[in-house]
Structure formats: structure tokens, C-alpha cells
Amino acid sequence: MTVQELHPRYCRSRFKIDNRPVVEFQMRYFDDTFQDDTQRSRILNLFPKDFKKGYRLYKQGKLKPTFPGDEVGWYVLDPKSTIKFNINEQDFPAFISVIPAIVDLDAAQDLDRKKMAQKLLKIIIQKMPLDKNGDLVFDVDEAEQLHNNAVRMLSRAIGVDVLTTFAEVDVADMSDKGTTTTVDELEKVERTVYNEAGVSQLQFNSDGNIALNNSILNDEASMYNLLVQFESFLNLILEPFNKSPKRCYYKAQILTTTIYNYKDMAKLYKEQAQMGYTKMLPQVALGQTQSSVLANAYFENDVLDLVRVFIPPLTSNTMNAEALQNRGSTSGKTQKT
């Protein structure tokens, strides 16, 4: 079995059969991508026969639009040979709503850099004196010379300008004075990006808030739908091997363990094993394969005979001491034989 990825621009899925998505392919893809007839024919031979049939119908003009405004050339592929994966049952990117907020954040960051540069700017104002009658003490040429002297003296200073004037100088501050606390406008824009994504900002900058755990649970729930689709696809692959279900039946199962919950899941599986449920899931949740679990159990119990050395504490739901000793003696006789 091989998996061949199709161009997403020429694919769509609108229906389902037995809860499996039906994939449609736009046969115009071969004409748009491959202009040479010989090359197009070679490429078609690399695709399944279903594509050749669809392209032949497309060239014959038999693939009509299925609804007003639709394009010609859409062909329904064999549902048994196609599969589609998505997140949250949506075919558009999961975080596409974040793009406008990211554009606003980029503009806000540029404005914030300009504001920071403005805060570093200093202006030296030298005001020319006036006499009691309001006349100039220095003439214009003398004031110009004083201004030039100050400019030359501060020529190597960074972010310092010189202003020479005879008038009163006042700076109007346009910032909001209605609140006593300083508000970080850039932080508000950054928070908008996470709000649009549906992801807590604490997930990447954790400070111990409980919202982080809830955000992780929401992300795990979003990925669970994708996990179910993978599991269904694997079981679809195993269908040809289940022709004799009475003798042997194969089924793929993906555990819902993540890097965040594997310890809790392993503990939960262990508690279930104490009640008689499977003993393999705790080890699988910790990252071990089924074959390694069985091999280690055989090696420790039958080869090393550790069952006679390491006897677990007896509880009401475990074997009694006599049964453990009999098993150890039996394994010992088997080794001698």
C-alpha cells in the first residue's frame, strides 16, 4: 500500500459514506500543471486508474457542474481508496482567524518601536532673554550664533536636538490621564492574537495560572478528532486481514496519551489492571511497545525466574502466596528439563 498526497487546491470534500469523507478531484489539474501532452500522459500513468477515467470524462465534457456557480471537471474518487484528514471537522486552517490579529500586532510593534525611540529623544531648549520692554537682548545674528554653538557642542550626542526660540514653549501630552495605572497597549494587541486562536497565552508563558491546564485540555480535545481519523484509517488498512474474524481479528487502537497526561493515564491503567483489566496498557502509556512488554515479562519470569525473588505485596485481588510459590517451582522444573 502506498499513500499519494494530492494538491489541496484541486481537492474538495462535501459528502460522507459510512462516516468516511468522499474526496473530489479537479481534473483541470493535469492541464494546468503539465502543458506537454507526452509529459501529461506519463504523469497520468503514475496515478491510479480512477484518475485516468476521470480525466477522460473531463476531456469528453461529461463532468458537468453539480450546483450553480460550480466549475466543470470535478470527479468523485473511489471512496475505498481515498482518505482525508482535518482538525475539528473543518477544511480551512485551524488558526486562519489569527492572521488579521497578527497583521495588527505587526503594526502595533512598529508603532511601539517608534514610541520607544521617541522616549529616548531629548530636546534642549535655550530661550533668548527679553528686556523689561519685551525687546530682544540679542539680535537675530547673535541668537543664530548661540544656536550654532550649542549644536556643535552636542553634535556627538545621540537623540539630542537643540531648539532656540524667543517665544514661550509648551509641550502638549496627548496620552490618557484618566487612569492612575499605565496600560501596555502592545500587550492588549498580543492578547487579541491568542483570543482569536482560542489558545491561552499562558500555554507559552506559564505563570502557574489554572488557565494553562484548561488550555492544554482544549488543545488535546481538538487533536482527538484527528486521532480518531488516523485510527479509522489504520483499521481500514486492516480490513483485508479480517477475512476470518472467528480465528483472528486485527484492530488498531491509538491511546489518548500526550506528553502532559501520560503519567496520569499510566496510573489509571494500573488501577484498572488491579481490578483484572489488561496489564499491558500501563507500560504502553509509558512508551513501551507491546512486543517489548511481552519479551520483558518472559525474560524476567521464565528466564531469570524473578517471580521467586521479587514477590509483590499480597492484596485481596492478587494471587496468594502458595500460587506464587507453585509457579516459581514449576518454572524451575521447566528450566531443568
C-alpha positions in Angstrom: 0.0 0.0 0.0 1.2 3.5 -0.8 -0.1 6.9 0.1 0.0 9.7 -2.5 -0.7 13.2 -1.5 -3.0 15.3 -3.8 -2.7 19.0 -4.4 -5.1 20.7 -1.9 -6.1 23.5 -4.3 -7.6 20.9 -6.6 -9.4 18.8 -3.9 -12.6 19.2 -2.0 -14.8 17.0 0.2 -18.5 17.7 0.7 -20.1 14.3 1.5 -19.6 11.2 3.6 -20.2 7.5 3.1 -20.3 5.4 6.3 -18.8 8.3 8.2 -15.9 8.4 5.8 -15.2 11.6 3.7 -15.7 11.5 -0.1 -12.9 13.2 -1.9 -13.5 15.0 -5.2 -10.6 16.0 -7.5 -10.5 18.7 -10.2 -9.2 17.1 -13.4 -8.2 20.5 -14.7 -5.1 20.0 -12.5 -3.4 18.0 -15.2 -4.0 20.6 -17.9 -2.9 23.5 -15.6 0.3 21.8 -14.4 1.5 19.9 -17.4 1.4 21.6 -20.8 3.1 19.0 -22.8 0.9 16.1 -23.9 3.6 13.5 -23.5 4.6 14.6 -20.0 0.9 14.7 -19.0 0.4 11.2 -20.3 3.4 10.0 -18.2 2.1 11.7 -15.1 -1.3 10.2 -15.5 0.3 6.7 -15.6 1.7 7.4 -12.1 -1.8 8.0 -10.7 -4.4 5.2 -10.0 -6.7 4.1 -12.9 -9.5 6.1 -11.3 -7.7 9.4 -12.3 -7.4 8.3 -15.9 -11.1 7.6 -16.1 -11.9 10.9 -14.6 -9.6 12.8 -16.9 -11.1 11.0 -19.9 -14.6 12.1 -18.8 -13.3 15.6 -18.3 -11.9 15.8 -21.8 -15.2 14.5 -23.2 -17.1 17.2 -21.4 -19.1 14.8 -19.2 -18.1 16.3 -15.8 -20.8 19.0 -15.5 -21.1 21.4 -12.6 -23.2 19.9 -9.8 -24.6 23.2 -8.5 -25.0 26.8 -9.8 -21.6 28.6 -9.7 -19.6 25.3 -9.6 -16.8 24.5 -12.0 -16.6 21.8 -14.6 -14.1 19.0 -14.1 -14.8 17.8 -10.5 -14.7 14.0 -10.3 -15.6 11.8 -7.3 -12.8 9.5 -6.5 -13.3 5.9 -5.2 -14.2 6.3 -1.5 -12.4 3.0 -0.7 -9.1 4.3 -2.0 -9.2 7.9 -0.6 -8.9 9.4 2.8 -8.9 13.0 4.1 -7.7 14.3 7.5 -8.7 17.6 9.1 -9.0 19.2 12.5 -12.3 19.9 14.2 -14.2 18.8 11.1 -13.1 21.9 9.2 -11.2 22.1 6.0 -9.7 25.5 6.5 -6.5 26.1 8.6 -7.2 25.9 12.3 -5.6 29.3 13.1 -6.7 31.2 9.9 -8.7 33.7 12.1 -5.4 34.8 13.7 -4.0 36.3 10.5 -5.7 39.7 10.8 -4.7 39.9 14.5 -1.1 39.1 13.6 -1.2 41.9 11.0 -2.5 44.3 13.7 0.2 43.1 16.0 2.9 43.8 13.5 1.7 47.3 13.0 1.4 47.8 16.8 5.0 46.5 17.3 6.2 49.0 14.7 4.4 51.8 16.4 5.8 50.7 19.8 9.3 50.8 18.5 8.7 54.4 17.3 7.3 55.3 20.7 10.3 53.8 22.4 12.6 55.8 20.2 10.6 58.9 20.9 11.0 58.4 24.7 14.8 58.4 24.2 14.7 61.7 22.3 15.7 64.8 24.3 15.3 68.4 23.2 17.5 71.2 24.7 15.5 74.5 24.6 17.5 77.7 25.0 15.2 80.7 25.3 16.7 84.1 24.4 16.1 86.7 27.1 14.0 89.8 26.6 14.3 93.2 28.4 11.6 94.7 30.5 10.1 96.3 27.5 9.9 92.9 25.7 12.6 93.8 23.2 15.3 91.3 22.2 18.5 91.4 24.2 20.4 89.7 21.4 19.8 90.4 17.8 18.9 87.6 15.3 22.5 87.1 14.2 23.7 86.7 17.8 20.9 84.3 18.6 21.8 82.2 15.5 25.4 82.1 16.6 24.4 80.9 20.1 22.2 78.2 18.5 25.0 77.0 16.2 27.4 76.9 19.2 25.0 74.6 21.1 24.5 72.4 18.0 28.3 71.9 17.5 28.8 71.2 21.2 26.1 68.4 21.1 26.9 67.1 17.7 28.1 63.7 19.0 25.2 63.2 21.4 22.7 60.6 20.4 19.0 61.5 20.4 19.5 65.2 21.4 18.2 68.2 19.5 18.6 71.9 20.1 15.8 74.4 19.9 16.5 78.2 20.1 13.4 80.4 20.5 12.2 83.8 21.8 8.7 82.5 22.4 7.2 80.6 25.3 7.5 76.9 24.8 4.9 74.3 26.0 4.6 70.6 25.2 1.1 69.1 24.9 0.9 65.5 26.1 -1.8 63.6 24.3 -1.7 60.5 26.5 -4.7 59.4 28.5 -4.5 60.7 32.1 -7.9 59.3 33.2 -6.4 56.2 34.8 -3.7 56.0 37.5 -2.1 52.9 36.1 -0.1 52.6 33.0 -1.7 50.4 30.3 0.5 48.4 27.9 -1.2 48.8 24.6 1.0 46.3 22.9 0.1 43.7 25.4 -3.6 44.2 24.5 -2.9 43.5 20.9 -0.9 40.4 21.7 -3.7 39.1 23.8 -6.1 39.6 20.8 -3.9 37.1 18.8 -4.3 34.4 21.4 -8.0 35.1 21.8 -8.6 34.7 18.0 -6.6 31.4 18.1 -8.6 30.1 21.0 -5.4 29.4 22.8 -4.4 30.7 26.3 -1.4 32.9 26.3 -0.3 31.1 29.4 0.4 28.0 27.4 3.6 29.5 26.1 4.3 31.8 29.0 3.1 29.9 32.0 3.0 31.7 35.4 1.1 29.0 37.3 -2.4 30.0 36.5 -5.0 27.3 36.3 -6.0 28.6 32.8 -2.9 26.8 31.4 -4.3 23.4 32.3 -7.7 24.2 30.7 -5.9 25.5 27.6 -4.0 22.2 27.3 -7.2 20.2 27.7 -8.8 22.2 24.9 -5.9 21.5 22.6 -6.0 17.8 23.4 -9.7 17.7 22.6 -9.0 19.4 19.3 -6.4 16.8 18.4 -8.6 14.0 19.5 -10.8 14.3 16.4 -7.6 13.9 14.2 -6.6 10.9 16.3 -9.9 9.2 15.6 -9.5 9.8 11.9 -6.0 8.2 12.0 -7.4 5.2 13.9 -10.2 4.8 11.4 -7.7 4.9 8.5 -5.5 2.2 10.2 -8.5 -0.1 10.7 -9.4 0.5 7.1 -6.0 -0.9 6.1 -6.5 -3.9 8.3 -9.9 -4.8 6.8 -8.4 -7.3 4.2 -6.7 -9.2 7.0 -10.0 -9.7 8.9 -11.5 -12.2 6.4 -11.6 -14.9 9.2 -12.8 -12.9 12.2 -13.6 -16.1 14.2 -9.9 -17.2 14.1 -8.1 -13.8 14.4 -9.3 -10.2 14.3 -7.0 -7.2 13.9 -7.8 -3.8 15.2 -5.7 -0.7 15.6 -6.2 1.5 18.7 -4.3 4.7 19.5 -4.2 5.6 23.2 -5.1 9.2 24.1 -1.8 9.8 25.8 0.2 13.0 25.5 3.3 14.4 26.9 1.2 16.1 29.5 -1.1 13.3 30.7 0.9 10.1 30.2 1.7 9.8 33.9 -2.0 10.1 34.9 -3.0 7.7 32.1 -0.4 5.1 33.2 -1.7 5.4 36.8 -5.3 5.0 35.7 -4.4 1.9 33.6 -2.6 0.5 36.6 -5.6 0.9 38.8 -7.7 -0.9 36.1 -5.2 -3.7 35.9 -5.6 -4.3 39.7 -9.3 -4.9 39.0 -8.5 -7.5 36.4 -8.2 -5.4 33.3 -5.3 -5.5 30.8 -1.8 -5.3 32.3 -0.2 -4.1 29.1 -1.7 -0.6 28.8 0.3 0.9 31.8 3.5 0.0 30.0 2.2 1.1 26.6 1.2 4.5 28.1 4.8 4.9 29.3 6.2 4.5 25.8 6.9 0.7 25.6 5.8 -1.4 22.7 3.6 -4.5 23.1 6.4 -6.8 21.9 8.9 -5.4 24.4 6.4 -5.8 27.3 5.8 -9.4 26.4 9.5 -10.1 25.9 10.5 -8.5 29.2 7.8 -10.4 31.1 9.1 -13.7 29.6 12.7 -12.8 30.2 12.1 -11.8 33.9 9.7 -14.6 34.8 10.8 -17.6 32.8 14.5 -17.0 32.1 15.7 -15.1 35.2 12.9 -16.6 37.4 12.5 -13.3 39.2 9.0 -14.3 40.2 10.6 -16.3 43.0 12.8 -13.4 44.1 10.6 -10.4 43.8 7.2 -11.3 45.3 4.7 -8.4 45.2 2.8 -7.5 48.4 -0.3 -9.6 48.6 -3.7 -8.0 48.3 -7.3 -9.2 48.1 -7.2 -9.0 44.3 -3.8 -10.7 43.7 -2.7 -14.3 43.8 -2.0 -16.0 47.1 1.5 -16.9 48.3 1.0 -20.6 47.6 0.1 -20.0 44.0 3.2 -17.8 43.5 5.5 -20.4 45.0 4.0 -23.2 42.9 4.5 -21.1 39.8 8.1 -20.5 40.7 8.8 -24.2 41.3 7.1 -25.1 38.0 9.3 -22.6 36.1 12.3 -24.0 37.9 11.4 -27.6 36.8 10.9 -26.4 33.2 14.4 -24.8 33.2 16.0 -28.0 34.5 14.2 -30.1 31.8 
